[in-house]
Amino acid sequence: MNSSCIGLESSNAVLVGFTEQYDKHYSRMFRIALKLSGKADEAEDIAQEAFIKAFRGASRFRGQSKLSTWLHRITVNTAWDLLRRKKRQRALLEEARARGELDEVAGGTEKAQRNLLISFIEELPTAEAEAIRLSYFHGYSHKEIADNVGCAESTVSWRIHMARKSLRRKFEEYGMEESSLELTAA
């Protein structure tokens, strides 16, 4: 057997081991994330991102604590990062509102409208944000998005539906109508 085959077998073993750990720890990580974020869609994103961080940083796990303890810490840190990022985004939007920049949006400045829409989209869960970006900014059909991201077309439709619903709430929160940002189906 040549060295490239040994490397491939080793890589497969790592992936199998990672999959086993994912199956074993995901529900606990999701519950931690849900407790911290309060939203199931955000908790899912947090848990998945935490697993990606753990996989990438596996070489830093020294075994001085249980794997579940290490994963718990990564999940908590990932959740805090997300919550801090969202808090900063809300603060920036409030500052923009105080400076009257949101009046430009209501007044119809296209650049201001687009920037506000982008900031709202950045607050969405990752999967919803990706679907709405591909639909709204790139004009992809639901089928094209499904093919690109590797999920069912109905899943894409649901993600876009949920994204629009969340964006509508944001528009209302800022005293705007959805039509002012022309968020219509692609």
Secondary structure, DSSP 8 states (H G I E B T S, - for coil): --HHHHHHHHHHHHHHHHHHHHHHHHHHHHHHHHHHH--HHHHHHHHHHHHHHHHHTGGG--SSS-HHHHHHHHHHHHHHHHHHHHHHHHHHHHHHHHTTHHHHHHHT-HHHHHHHHHHHHHTS-HHHHHHHHHHHTT---HHHHHHHHTS-HHHHHHHHHHHHHHHHHHHHHTT--GGGGT----
